[in-house]
C-alpha cells in the first residue's frame, strides 16, 4: 500500500492554532513546526466517512453507540497486546481535561503531584493552575540520550500523592522500557502513589517493540491509575476532541463518570464517533505507512544537521513525531535562537523554556509534515544560519574551549 504523504495542504485561514497564530504575528511566509498536530491528511477512509456524514446537513446531538467500546478495546489488543473490558473505557473529549478533573476532584491543595521534566506545558499548568504542589523529577541528559534517575524519582515519590507519566515522553521522545515501567510501578506501590499515564503518542514508538502500557506490568498500578489514550495524534484528529480513558478500578471509574455528567460532558462531537470507529477498524495499513514516513523524516533531519549544522544535536530517542534538539553548542541564548529561526529562517519551533527549566538550550521540532515542506524548512534553517554567523551573533564553539 502506497500513500502520498508528500501532498501539501494549505491550512492558513482555517482557524488553525498551528498556522494562523504565527502567520498573524510573523507574516504569511512563516512555516510552523511547533504545535503537535500533523500537516498530513487523515486517512482517506476517515475523510470519506466524515464527508458522508457532513452531506446530511443536520448536526444534531449524538450518542456513543453500543459497539464503540468494543472497537476501542480491539484496537488496544491489536496494537498494544493489552486486554481491556469495554466497560472499563471512559469517553472524555480531551486528555488534559481528564487530568485536570482528576487533580481537582480526587486531590486537595495539600497534595503533591510528581512528573518528569522537561514536560509538556499544559500538564505543568494543570498542576499549578489548580494550586497543587509540583514535585519535579528531572530526566538525566547524557551523551545525547535521556534516562531516569531512579534515586531522584523515589525521593519525589516519597512525598507525592500522584505521578503523571507521559509515555512516550513529550518533549524528549523517550520511550520507557518494560524495565523502566516495572521500576516506576514498584516505587509507586512502595509509596502509595496514584499514576495518571498520558499515552497519546503510543502509536509513534520506533523502538521495534509494541507500546507498553504501565498498568500492564503491575496489579497495583492497574487498580491505582488512569491510562489516557486518544486517536488524535495517530490519525490527526485533534480538532474532533476524542479521548478514551482506561480505568480498571470500578470505584474510581464510577466517580469519574459521575463527574463527567456533572460537568456536562455527554454528547460527543458530531464527527468524533464515525472518525474513531473508522480509524481504529480500517486504517492499520495507513498507520503502518505513516510510521515509515515519519521515521524517514526523522533520519532526514538528523542527516541534514550532521552535514550542515552539526552544532545541533538531535536527542537519540525513539518516540513521537517530535524531535528534541539541543542547541547549546551554538553558544547562543533562546532570544538569539528565536531571531535566527523566526526572523532569518521564517520557521517557528516550540521553545525549550516553555517546557520548564530543563528545557533551556533545547527546542522541539514537529517533523510530521510533508517531506518537501520539511526539506524547505531545513534549507531555510541553513540559509538563516549563514546570515546569523555573518551578523556576528554566532559564537563558535572553539571560543568556549569545546
C-alpha positions in Angstrom: 0.0 0.0 0.0 1.5 3.3 -1.1 0.1 6.6 0.2 1.1 10.0 -1.0 2.1 11.8 2.2 4.0 14.4 0.2 0.8 16.3 -0.7 0.8 19.7 1.0 -2.4 21.2 2.4 -2.8 25.0 2.8 -4.2 25.4 6.4 -3.9 29.2 6.6 -7.2 30.9 7.2 -8.8 27.7 8.7 -8.6 29.0 12.3 -5.7 26.7 12.8 -3.9 27.1 16.1 -0.7 25.8 14.5 -0.8 28.1 11.4 -3.0 31.1 11.9 -1.4 32.4 15.1 2.2 32.5 13.9 1.1 33.8 10.5 -0.7 36.7 12.1 2.4 37.5 14.3 5.3 36.9 11.9 3.8 37.1 8.4 2.2 34.7 5.9 5.6 33.2 4.9 6.2 31.6 8.3 6.3 27.8 8.5 5.4 26.4 11.9 7.0 23.2 13.1 5.6 23.8 16.6 2.1 22.7 17.6 1.9 18.9 17.8 -0.6 18.2 15.1 0.3 16.8 11.7 0.2 18.6 8.4 -0.6 15.3 6.8 -4.2 14.5 5.9 -6.1 11.9 7.9 -6.7 8.5 6.3 -8.9 8.7 3.2 -11.3 6.2 4.8 -11.9 8.7 7.6 -12.3 11.6 5.2 -14.9 9.7 3.2 -17.0 8.7 6.2 -16.9 12.3 7.5 -17.9 13.7 4.1 -20.8 11.3 4.0 -21.9 12.4 7.5 -21.4 16.1 6.5 -23.7 15.7 3.5 -26.7 15.2 5.8 -26.6 18.8 6.7 -28.0 18.2 10.1 -25.6 18.5 13.1 -27.7 17.3 16.0 -26.9 15.7 19.3 -25.0 12.4 19.3 -24.7 9.2 21.3 -22.0 6.7 21.9 -23.2 3.6 20.2 -23.1 0.1 21.8 -20.3 -1.2 19.6 -18.0 1.8 20.2 -16.2 0.4 23.2 -15.5 -3.0 21.7 -13.9 -1.2 18.7 -11.6 0.7 21.0 -10.7 -2.3 23.1 -10.0 -4.4 19.9 -7.5 -1.7 18.8 -5.7 -1.8 22.2 -5.5 -5.6 21.9 -4.2 -5.5 18.4 -1.7 -2.7 18.8 -0.5 -2.9 22.4 -1.4 -6.5 23.3 -3.4 -5.1 26.1 -6.7 -6.6 27.3 -9.4 -4.2 28.4 -13.0 -4.8 29.0 -15.4 -2.4 27.2 -17.0 -1.3 30.5 -13.5 -0.1 31.6 -13.4 2.5 28.9 -14.5 6.1 29.7 -15.0 8.6 26.9 -13.7 12.1 27.6 -13.2 14.8 24.9 -9.6 15.7 25.8 -6.8 14.1 27.9 -5.9 17.4 29.5 -9.5 17.7 30.7 -9.3 14.3 32.2 -6.1 15.1 34.0 -7.5 18.4 35.4 -10.7 16.7 36.5 -8.7 14.1 38.5 -6.5 16.7 40.0 -9.4 18.9 41.0 -11.8 16.2 42.3 -9.5 13.4 43.6 -6.7 15.5 45.2 -6.6 18.5 47.6 -4.4 21.6 47.6 -2.2 19.9 50.2 -1.3 17.1 47.8 1.8 16.9 45.7 2.0 15.8 42.1 5.2 14.5 40.6 6.2 14.4 36.9 9.3 14.1 34.8 10.8 17.3 33.5 11.2 18.9 30.9 7.5 18.4 30.5 4.6 19.3 28.2 3.5 22.7 29.4 -0.3 22.2 29.6 0.3 19.3 32.1 2.6 21.6 34.2 -0.2 24.2 34.1 -2.8 21.6 35.1 -0.9 21.1 38.3 0.0 24.7 39.0 -3.3 26.4 38.0 -5.2 24.0 40.2 -3.0 25.1 43.1 -1.4 21.7 43.7 2.2 21.2 44.8 4.5 20.3 42.0 7.4 17.9 42.5 9.7 17.8 39.5 12.0 14.8 38.8 14.4 15.9 36.0 15.3 13.3 33.4 19.0 13.0 33.1 20.6 14.1 29.7 23.9 12.5 28.9 25.6 11.6 25.6 22.6 12.8 23.6 20.2 10.5 25.5 17.8 10.7 28.4 17.4 8.3 31.2 15.6 8.2 34.6 17.4 8.9 37.8 15.5 6.4 40.0 17.0 7.7 43.2 15.5 11.1 42.5 12.3 9.5 41.4 12.0 7.6 44.7 12.7 10.8 46.6 9.9 12.5 44.7 7.5 9.6 45.2 8.2 9.6 48.9 6.5 13.0 49.2 4.0 12.7 46.3 0.4 11.6 46.0 0.1 11.4 42.2 2.6 10.8 39.4 1.8 12.0 35.9 3.6 9.9 33.3 3.8 10.9 29.6 4.6 7.7 27.7 6.3 8.1 25.2 7.6 11.3 26.7 6.9 14.7 25.5 9.0 16.7 24.6 12.1 14.4 24.7 10.6 11.4 22.8 11.9 9.0 25.4 10.3 5.6 25.2 10.2 3.9 28.5 11.4 0.2 28.5 9.4 -2.5 30.2 12.2 -2.5 32.9 11.6 1.3 33.4 7.9 0.8 33.8 8.4 -2.0 36.2 10.6 0.1 38.4 8.2 3.0 38.3 5.4 0.7 39.2 7.3 -0.8 42.1 8.1 2.6 43.5 4.5 3.8 43.1 3.3 0.7 45.1 6.0 1.3 47.8 5.0 4.9 48.3 1.3 4.5 47.6 1.4 6.9 44.6 -1.5 7.1 42.1 -0.5 7.1 38.4 -2.0 9.1 35.5 -0.4 7.9 32.3 -0.8 10.0 29.1 -0.2 7.6 26.3 -1.4 9.9 23.5 1.9 9.3 21.5 1.6 5.5 21.9 1.5 4.7 18.1 4.8 6.5 17.4 7.2 4.1 19.2 10.1 3.4 16.8 11.9 1.1 19.3 10.9 -2.0 17.4 8.5 -3.2 20.2 4.8 -2.8 20.8 4.0 0.1 23.1 3.8 -0.9 26.8 1.0 0.5 28.9 2.2 0.8 32.5 -0.9 -0.8 34.0 0.0 -4.0 32.1 3.1 -4.5 34.3 1.6 -4.2 37.8 -1.7 -5.1 39.5 -1.1 -2.2 41.9 -0.9 0.3 39.0 -3.9 -1.4 37.3 -6.1 -0.6 40.4 -4.5 2.8 41.0 -4.2 4.5 37.7 -6.0 6.2 34.8 -4.5 5.5 31.4 -5.3 8.3 28.9 -5.4 7.4 25.2 -6.5 9.2 22.0 -6.5 8.8 18.2 -5.8 12.5 17.8 -2.0 12.3 17.3 -2.1 9.0 15.4 -4.7 9.9 12.8 -4.5 13.7 13.0 -8.0 14.1 14.6 -7.2 16.6 17.4 -9.9 19.0 16.4 -12.6 16.3 16.9 -11.8 16.0 20.6 -11.7 12.3 21.2 -10.0 10.5 24.1 -10.6 7.3 25.9 -9.6 6.6 29.5 -8.8 3.1 30.8 -10.0 3.0 34.4 -9.9 -0.5 35.8 -10.8 0.4 39.3 -14.6 0.3 39.5 -14.9 2.8 42.3 -12.7 5.4 40.6 -14.4 4.8 37.3 -17.9 5.3 38.6 -16.9 8.5 40.4 -15.2 9.8 37.3 -18.2 9.0 35.1 -20.4 10.9 37.6 -18.1 13.9 37.5 -18.2 14.0 33.7 -22.0 14.0 33.9 -21.9 16.8 36.5 -19.7 18.9 34.2 -21.9 18.3 31.2 -19.7 16.0 29.2 -22.0 13.6 27.5 -22.7 14.1 23.7 -19.6 13.6 21.6 -18.6 15.9 18.8 -20.8 15.2 15.7 -17.9 13.8 13.7 -16.0 12.1 16.6 -17.6 8.6 16.7 -17.6 7.8 13.0 -14.0 9.1 12.7 -12.5 6.9 15.5 -14.5 3.8 14.6 -13.3 4.0 11.0 -9.7 4.8 12.0 -9.5 2.0 14.6 -11.1 -0.6 12.4 -10.0 0.2 8.8 -6.7 2.2 8.9 -4.0 -0.1 10.2 -2.2 -0.2 6.8 -2.4 3.6 6.6 -0.8 3.9 10.0 2.0 1.5 9.1 2.8 3.6 6.1 2.6 6.8 8.2 5.1 5.4 10.7 7.6 4.6 8.0 7.2 8.1 6.6 7.7 9.7 10.0 10.8 7.6 10.5 12.3 8.7 7.2 11.6 12.3 8.2 13.5 11.8 11.4 16.5 10.4 9.6 16.3 13.2 7.0 16.6 15.9 9.8 19.4 14.1 11.6 21.5 13.7 8.4 20.9 17.3 7.4 22.0 18.7 10.7 25.0 16.4 10.8 26.2 17.7 7.4 25.2 21.4 7.6 24.6 22.4 11.2 26.5 19.8 13.3 26.2 22.0 16.4 22.5 21.0 16.6 22.2 17.7 18.5 19.1 15.7 17.9 18.3 13.7 21.1 18.6 10.0 20.5 15.1 8.8 21.4 12.6 6.6 19.6 9.2 8.0 20.4 6.7 10.6 19.0 6.9 12.6 15.8 8.7 15.4 17.7 12.4 16.0 17.7 14.0 17.5 20.8 17.1 19.4 19.7 20.0 20.6 21.9 21.5 23.9 20.6 23.9 24.6 23.5 27.0 24.1 21.3 25.9 27.2 19.3 26.7 29.4 22.2 23.5 31.5 21.8 20.6 32.1 24.1 16.9 31.5 23.3 16.4 35.1 22.3 19.0 34.7 19.6 17.7 31.3 18.6 14.3 32.9 18.0 15.9 35.6 16.0 17.6 33.1 13.8 14.6 30.8 13.3 11.7 33.2 13.3 13.2 36.2 11.5 16.1 34.9 9.4 14.6 31.5 8.6 10.9 32.2 9.0 10.3 29.0 10.9 8.5 28.6 14.3 9.5 25.9 16.7 8.4 25.1 20.2 10.8 26.8 22.5 12.5 24.9 25.3 11.7 27.4 28.0 8.0 26.5 27.6 8.8 23.0 29.0 10.3 24.2 32.2 13.9 24.9 33.4 15.2 21.7 32.0 14.1 22.8 28.5 16.7 25.6 28.4 19.1 25.2 25.4 16.6 22.9 23.6 13.8 23.4 21.1 11.1 21.0 19.9 10.6 20.3 16.2 7.5 18.7 14.8 8.5 16.7 11.7 5.0 15.3 10.9 4.9 17.3 7.7 5.2 16.5 4.0 8.9 15.8 3.2 9.1 18.6 0.6 8.0 21.1 3.3 10.5 19.7 5.7 13.3 19.9 3.2 12.3 23.6 2.5 12.4 24.3 6.3 15.8 22.7 6.6 17.2 24.8 3.7 15.7 27.9 5.4 17.5 27.0 8.6 20.8 26.5 6.8 20.5 29.9 5.0 19.4 31.6 8.1 22.3 30.1 10.0 24.7 31.6 7.4 23.1 35.0 8.0 23.3 34.6 11.7 27.1 34.0 11.5 27.6 36.9 9.2 25.8 39.2 11.7 28.2 38.2 14.4 25.5 36.6 16.6 27.0 33.2 16.5 29.8 32.3 18.9 31.9 29.4 17.5 32.3 26.5 19.9 36.1 26.9 19.8 35.7 30.1 21.8 34.2 28.1 24.6 37.0 25.5 24.5 34.8 22.7 23.2 
